[in-house]
Amino acid sequence: MRRCCLSMVIAVAFCLVSAWAFAADGEALVQSTCTKCHDLGRVRAAIGVKDQAAWTTTVARMLAKPNAPAVGAEEQASIVGWLSTQSK
């Protein structure tokens, strides 16, 4: 019983830490990636206005441009995830 409870506590703690790390990574990626082409004012203007689907389309469109930085699928998901959870 103790092992089961301990395992459960560890699993929950891991999930919470992972969610926090995901959020921190998303913000850092937005700051380092999006500013390659434009300032964050443009990004901030759309925060709280666009939902996840809209951010997915916007980020994909921006990353398809010839001068866009190389971003992997996981990084793109982190960017979209962070942007879609922000509010003004």
Secondary structure as GFF3:
##gff-version 3
##sequence-region A 1 88
A	DSSP	alpha_helix	2	33	.	.	.	ID=ss1
A	DSSP	three_ten_helix	34	36	.	.	.	ID=ss2
A	DSSP	alpha_helix	40	46	.	.	.	ID=ss3
A	DSSP	alpha_helix	52	63	.	.	.	ID=ss4
A	DSSP	alpha_helix	73	85	.	.	.	ID=ss5
###
